[in-house]
Amino acid sequence: MHLPSEIIKLYSLIGSTKTEQPVFKTFILAIFAGAFIALGALGSQIISCGVVPVAFGRVLSGIIFPIGLAMVVIAGGELFTGNCLLFIPVLDHQISWQDFAKNLVIVYIGNLVGSLFIAFIANFGHIISLYNGELVKSVVTTASVKANIPFLDGFFKGILCNVLVCIAVWASQAAEELSGRIIALYLPIFLFIVCGFEHSVANMYFIPAGMMAQYVYGIQGHISILGFLWNLLPVTLGNLVGGSLLVSGGYYLAYLKSVRGYEDD
């Protein structure tokens, strides 16, 4: 098992690898990551549809949704929320602020493309027509609730979400074997789903899927592009704060700053 002090040194070193790879490669891997997260989100909706009590439905969603992140980590992908950990090499002066921001923008757009692709297939391939239309209603309801979330609610839920996502990605690096990596990332993601926190990339699937369902199935859910953006803005900002400032900044102060200070002496 790798210790936290070893993991953070790894992140400090891989920052340049991620930010210096070709833009096209980063974008393609980001599309895959967005699609993987969206597939996990779709699966979580399918398994929890109509489950009573609702709390048990969240448990079932929490079991399925982490499969998306597992695919990102194991198969390879560039995920906006996970890449907030690249703030560690920024603080350690291994990459620049500009490289960090450029990577996040490219990855964010790629994640959006991948998520929209799965939302499109789920609707126009009639994957969400299961359970005599009950799943469609659930998809639209979920999107409607998210598109009308209060700004501060989205922001704070976004913070806690990416604290757990980054801890999941971080913890997966502690294990040397595949099974250990999956178990390590599974538990924090399960917790974030059960708690109902907000993940910007997952919402790139959840809300557009509901928007498209309104058109394909004729269900009115009061979901608009403006509502989609109203959700993404606070949730994305919250994800940035949770992943970059809290997790990356906190672990840098705990494990790297003191080491660098001694090295400078």
QUITA-V609171 format. One record per residue. N is the residue number from 1. SS is DSSP state (@ for helix, = for strand, . for the rest). OMEGA is omega in whole degrees, -180 to 180 (999 if undefined). D_FIRST is the distance of its C-alpha to the first C-alpha in Angstrom with 1 decimal. Layout:
n: <N & N>
ss: <SS & SS>
omega: <OMEGA & OMEGA>
d_first: <D_FIRST & D_FIRST>
//
This chain:
n: <1 & 2 & 3 & 4 & 5 & 6 & 7 & 8 & 9 & 10 & 11 & 12 & 13 & 14 & 15 & 16 & 17 & 18 & 19 & 20 & 21 & 22 & 23 & 24 & 25 & 26 & 27 & 28 & 29 & 30 & 31 & 32 & 33 & 34 & 35 & 36 & 37 & 38 & 39 & 40 & 41 & 42 & 43 & 44 & 45 & 46 & 47 & 48 & 49 & 50 & 51 & 52 & 53 & 54 & 55 & 56 & 57 & 58 & 59 & 60 & 61 & 62 & 63 & 64 & 65 & 66 & 67 & 68 & 69 & 70 & 71 & 72 & 73 & 74 & 75 & 76 & 77 & 78 & 79 & 80 & 81 & 82 & 83 & 84 & 85 & 86 & 87 & 88 & 89 & 90 & 91 & 92 & 93 & 94 & 95 & 96 & 97 & 98 & 99 & 100 & 101 & 102 & 103 & 104 & 105 & 106 & 107 & 108 & 109 & 110 & 111 & 112 & 113 & 114 & 115 & 116 & 117 & 118 & 119 & 120 & 121 & 122 & 123 & 124 & 125 & 126 & 127 & 128 & 129 & 130 & 131 & 132 & 133 & 134 & 135 & 136 & 137 & 138 & 139 & 140 & 141 & 142 & 143 & 144 & 145 & 146 & 147 & 148 & 149 & 150 & 151 & 152 & 153 & 154 & 155 & 156 & 157 & 158 & 159 & 160 & 161 & 162 & 163 & 164 & 165 & 166 & 167 & 168 & 169 & 170 & 171 & 172 & 173 & 174 & 175 & 176 & 177 & 178 & 179 & 180 & 181 & 182 & 183 & 184 & 185 & 186 & 187 & 188 & 189 & 190 & 191 & 192 & 193 & 194 & 195 & 196 & 197 & 198 & 199 & 200 & 201 & 202 & 203 & 204 & 205 & 206 & 207 & 208 & 209 & 210 & 211 & 212 & 213 & 214 & 215 & 216 & 217 & 218 & 219 & 220 & 221 & 222 & 223 & 224 & 225 & 226 & 227 & 228 & 229 & 230 & 231 & 232 & 233 & 234 & 235 & 236 & 237 & 238 & 239 & 240 & 241 & 242 & 243 & 244 & 245 & 246 & 247 & 248 & 249 & 250 & 251 & 252 & 253 & 254 & 255 & 256 & 257 & 258 & 259 & 260 & 261 & 262 & 263 & 264 & 265>
ss: <. & . & . & @ & @ & @ & @ & @ & @ & @ & @ & @ & @ & @ & @ & @ & @ & @ & @ & @ & . & . & @ & @ & @ & @ & @ & @ & @ & @ & @ & @ & @ & @ & @ & @ & @ & @ & @ & @ & @ & @ & @ & @ & @ & @ & @ & @ & . & . & . & . & . & @ & @ & @ & @ & @ & @ & @ & @ & @ & @ & @ & @ & @ & @ & @ & @ & @ & @ & @ & @ & @ & @ & . & . & . & . & @ & @ & @ & @ & @ & @ & @ & @ & @ & @ & @ & @ & . & . & . & . & . & @ & @ & @ & @ & @ & @ & @ & @ & @ & @ & @ & @ & @ & @ & @ & @ & @ & @ & @ & @ & @ & @ & @ & @ & @ & @ & @ & @ & . & . & @ & @ & @ & . & @ & @ & @ & @ & @ & @ & @ & @ & @ & @ & @ & @ & @ & @ & @ & @ & @ & . & . & . & @ & @ & @ & @ & @ & @ & @ & @ & @ & @ & @ & @ & @ & @ & @ & @ & @ & @ & @ & @ & @ & @ & . & . & . & . & . & @ & @ & @ & @ & @ & @ & @ & @ & @ & @ & @ & @ & @ & @ & @ & @ & @ & @ & . & . & . & . & @ & @ & @ & @ & @ & @ & @ & @ & @ & @ & @ & @ & @ & @ & @ & @ & @ & @ & . & . & . & . & . & . & . & @ & @ & @ & @ & @ & @ & @ & @ & @ & @ & @ & @ & @ & @ & @ & @ & @ & @ & @ & @ & @ & @ & @ & @ & @ & @ & @ & @ & @ & @ & @ & @ & @ & @ & @ & @ & @ & @ & @ & @ & .>
omega: <178 & 179 & 178 & 179 & 178 & -179 & -177 & 176 & 177 & -180 & 179 & -178 & -175 & 180 & -179 & 179 & -179 & -174 & -179 & 178 & -177 & -179 & -179 & 179 & 179 & -178 & 180 & 179 & 177 & 176 & 177 & -178 & 178 & 179 & 180 & 180 & 179 & 178 & 175 & 179 & 178 & 179 & 180 & 177 & -179 & -174 & -176 & -175 & 175 & -178 & 178 & -2 & -177 & -179 & 178 & 176 & 177 & 178 & 179 & 177 & -180 & 178 & -175 & -173 & -178 & 177 & 179 & 180 & 177 & 178 & 179 & -176 & -174 & -177 & 180 & 178 & 178 & -175 & -177 & -176 & 178 & -178 & 172 & 176 & 176 & 174 & 177 & 178 & 173 & 179 & -179 & 177 & 176 & 173 & -178 & 174 & -178 & 178 & 178 & -179 & 179 & 179 & -178 & 180 & 180 & -178 & 180 & -180 & 178 & 176 & 179 & 179 & 180 & 180 & 179 & 179 & 180 & 177 & 179 & -179 & -178 & -179 & -173 & 171 & 178 & 176 & -178 & 177 & 180 & 173 & 176 & 177 & -179 & 179 & 178 & 180 & 179 & 179 & -180 & 179 & 179 & -180 & -179 & 179 & -178 & -178 & -179 & -179 & 176 & -174 & -177 & 176 & 179 & -179 & -177 & 177 & 176 & 178 & -177 & 178 & -174 & 168 & -179 & 179 & -180 & 175 & 179 & 179 & 179 & -178 & -180 & 179 & -179 & -177 & 179 & -179 & -176 & -178 & 179 & 180 & -179 & 179 & -177 & -179 & -174 & -171 & 178 & 179 & 175 & -179 & -178 & 178 & 180 & -179 & 178 & 178 & -172 & -179 & -173 & -177 & 176 & 180 & 174 & 172 & -172 & -174 & 176 & 178 & 177 & 178 & -180 & -180 & 176 & -179 & -175 & -173 & 176 & 179 & -179 & -179 & 179 & 179 & -178 & 176 & 178 & 178 & 176 & 179 & 179 & 175 & -174 & -176 & -179 & -179 & 178 & 178 & 178 & 177 & 178 & -180 & -178 & -176 & -175 & -175 & -174 & -176 & -179 & -179 & -179 & -179 & 175 & 180 & -176 & -170 & -176 & -175 & -179 & 179 & 180 & 178 & 178 & 180 & 180 & 178 & 999>
d_first: <0.0 & 3.8 & 6.4 & 9.6 & 11.6 & 9.8 & 10.1 & 13.7 & 14.6 & 13.7 & 15.9 & 18.6 & 18.8 & 18.9 & 21.7 & 24.3 & 23.2 & 23.7 & 26.9 & 28.5 & 28.2 & 31.6 & 32.8 & 33.7 & 30.2 & 28.7 & 31.4 & 31.0 & 27.2 & 28.2 & 30.8 & 28.3 & 25.9 & 29.0 & 30.1 & 26.7 & 26.7 & 30.4 & 29.9 & 27.4 & 30.0 & 32.8 & 31.1 & 30.5 & 34.3 & 35.4 & 33.6 & 34.6 & 38.2 & 40.7 & 38.3 & 39.7 & 38.7 & 37.2 & 34.2 & 33.3 & 33.7 & 31.1 & 28.7 & 29.4 & 29.0 & 25.6 & 24.6 & 25.9 & 25.4 & 21.6 & 22.3 & 23.7 & 20.6 & 18.5 & 21.1 & 20.9 & 17.2 & 17.3 & 20.9 & 21.1 & 23.1 & 24.0 & 24.1 & 26.0 & 24.1 & 20.6 & 22.3 & 23.3 & 20.0 & 21.8 & 23.6 & 20.9 & 22.2 & 25.7 & 25.3 & 23.8 & 26.9 & 25.1 & 27.0 & 30.3 & 31.1 & 33.3 & 30.6 & 28.4 & 31.4 & 32.4 & 29.1 & 29.1 & 32.8 & 32.4 & 29.4 & 31.2 & 34.3 & 32.4 & 30.6 & 34.1 & 35.6 & 33.0 & 33.4 & 37.1 & 37.2 & 35.5 & 37.8 & 40.8 & 39.9 & 39.2 & 42.7 & 44.9 & 43.3 & 44.1 & 40.6 & 41.0 & 44.4 & 42.8 & 44.2 & 47.7 & 46.9 & 44.9 & 41.7 & 43.7 & 44.8 & 41.3 & 40.1 & 43.1 & 42.7 & 39.0 & 40.0 & 43.0 & 41.1 & 38.5 & 41.4 & 43.2 & 40.4 & 41.4 & 40.1 & 38.3 & 36.8 & 35.3 & 34.1 & 32.4 & 30.9 & 29.6 & 27.9 & 26.0 & 25.2 & 23.5 & 21.6 & 20.0 & 19.8 & 18.1 & 15.6 & 15.0 & 14.6 & 12.4 & 10.1 & 10.1 & 8.7 & 5.3 & 5.1 & 6.3 & 9.2 & 12.1 & 12.6 & 9.3 & 10.3 & 13.7 & 13.2 & 11.3 & 14.3 & 16.8 & 17.2 & 18.1 & 20.4 & 22.0 & 22.8 & 24.4 & 26.6 & 27.7 & 28.6 & 30.6 & 29.2 & 30.3 & 28.5 & 30.7 & 29.6 & 30.0 & 33.3 & 34.3 & 34.5 & 35.7 & 38.7 & 40.0 & 39.7 & 42.0 & 44.3 & 44.8 & 45.3 & 48.2 & 49.8 & 49.0 & 49.8 & 52.2 & 50.4 & 50.9 & 47.9 & 48.9 & 46.0 & 46.8 & 45.2 & 45.8 & 43.9 & 41.0 & 41.0 & 41.5 & 38.2 & 36.2 & 37.3 & 36.1 & 33.0 & 32.0 & 32.7 & 30.7 & 27.7 & 28.0 & 28.2 & 25.3 & 22.9 & 24.3 & 25.8 & 23.8 & 20.2 & 20.4 & 22.9 & 21.3 & 17.9 & 19.9 & 21.9 & 19.2 & 16.9 & 19.1 & 22.7 & 22.7 & 20.9 & 23.5 & 26.2 & 25.5 & 25.5 & 28.8 & 30.3>
//
